[in-house]
Amino acid sequence: MIRAGIIGGTGYTGAELVRLLSFHPEAELTYITSRQYAGQIFSDIYPALRTIADIEIEEFDLKKAQNRCDVVFTALPHKIPMEIIPGLIENKIKVVDLSADFRFRSIKSYEDYYCEHKAAEYLEKSVYGLCEVNSHLIRNASLVGNPGCYPTCSLLGIIPFIKHKKVNCDDIIIDAKSGVSGAGRGLSEGTHFCSVDEGFKAYKVMAHRHRPEIEEKIEEIADQKAGVCFTPHLIPAVRGMLATIYMRTSTDTSESELRNILCDYYKNSRFVRVLGEGEFPNIKNVSGTNFCDIGIKYDNGSKRLIIVSVIDNLVKGASGQAIQNMNLMFGLDEAKGLMVPPQAV
Ligand SMILES: NC(=O)c1ccc[n+]([C@@H]2O[C@H](COP(=O)([O-])OP(=O)(O)OC[C@H]3O[C@@H](n4cnc5c(N)ncnc54)[C@H](OP(=O)(O)O)[C@@H]3O)[C@@H](O)[C@H]2O)c1
């Protein structure tokens, strides 16, 4: 059994890790931490998990993590993981970090959009945990930077076409929508029921931190500068994320050729489902699961490829993908513990 710990286990991604790990056949939860809730029982905070996760929450202590964990998930706000992860790695504990601290290759990009990096030497050692693209690297990694939710949703749609050099990467438009759980469990005026219910708004237009992450990953594959115009929106839903991506093709092509590229890229993927002609995905169909559903349309006249991609921000966009990464890091089937059937209704 893999002994798993969650640092920052009482937030939304932490709770989702607890839910999924509770039924993982080859992992057991041995350590959950939080500052505010230390000493309390996890299922008292999240009563849906009563009898499933009646585990005591503790304060973080490196020695305890060292004695009890083979892998640690850091489900913390950025800046905190970089302070504790070096200690975990030095003690031979594998780490999947859900924050942005170890996602970037470029220190400058991280520091321009987040804060000063105090463990920058670990950026080189970390692997970007987009499982469908980097599984060969993740298998040998001891530190994985789990991708952001918008980057996961967007890059899974974009990367197959970049790899086939079918699209221009200097003019990509991503119009994306997220459920409110994307903002985490902390209280804020913008996420009040009255602010969100029956509302629908754009936020952080061209100023969202996930844009440089998306651009960096496209540039690494395309080996040229990427230009992404990124507009995120908040929708009145708890979970779910949809990205509509517009790209111009660089060579003569057709919708069926483009669909074949996508189907071929994901032919062995357990979690990416490519939809048929005229079909477009719905966040409802992936809710609570690690699936990413993708539909495409090609407009011959404008040479524009339109990709619609959906995930559950808390699962494929965070905790599900983090467990998929753990599975790869420990040589397991990547889908172990993650084949939760979607709710059909
Ligand atoms: N929500 C999403 O959809 C999503 C998707 C992808 C990635 N992420 C990333 O995943 C990470 C966690 O997100 P979340 O949505 O789960 O956040 P959250 O709901 O706000 O939970 C944060 C957790 O970290 C702990 N914490 C907060 N401040 C801390 C500090 N200064 N020192 C130590 N512990 C602290 C909190 O517990 P205490 O305050 O009790 O310690 C809590 O357990 C973030 O980096 C976020 O960007 C989130």
The ligand as an ORCA input file, in Angstrom:
! r2SCAN-3c Opt
* xyz 0 1
  N      -9.888     24.793     -6.482
  C      -9.506     24.364     -7.674
  O     -10.325     24.081     -8.559
  C      -8.035     24.177     -7.971
  C      -7.686     23.573     -9.169
  C      -6.325     23.385     -9.471
  C      -5.364     23.801     -8.579
  N      -5.729     24.415     -7.433
  C      -4.644     24.840     -6.527
  O      -4.602     23.910     -5.440
  C      -4.198     24.577     -4.240
  C      -5.296     24.362     -3.180
  O      -6.498     24.920     -3.696
  P      -7.888     24.789     -2.925
  O      -8.907     25.293     -3.883
  O      -8.018     23.438     -2.337
  O      -7.648     25.871     -1.751
  P      -8.463     26.073     -0.397
  O      -9.824     25.476     -0.542
  O      -8.358     27.511     -0.068
  O      -7.637     25.223      0.681
  C      -6.333     25.565      1.063
  C      -5.784     24.594      2.120
  O      -4.500     25.050      2.526
  C      -4.483     25.358      3.933
  N      -3.772     26.651      4.097
  C      -4.186     27.858      3.684
  N      -3.264     28.809      3.925
  C      -2.219     28.158      4.481
  C      -0.951     28.579      4.966
  N      -0.574     29.862      4.914
  N      -0.124     27.655      5.483
  C      -0.512     26.372      5.558
  N      -1.706     25.908      5.127
  C      -2.542     26.797      4.591
  C      -5.941     25.455      4.348
  O      -6.147     24.987      5.675
  P      -5.749     25.867      6.975
  O      -6.011     27.304      6.621
  O      -6.641     25.323      8.053
  O      -4.317     25.559      7.209
  C      -6.618     24.485      3.380
  O      -6.539     23.167      3.875
  C      -4.011     26.060     -4.613
  O      -2.661     26.306     -4.853
  C      -4.835     26.207     -5.883
  O      -4.364     27.229     -6.725
  C      -7.041     24.601     -7.100
*
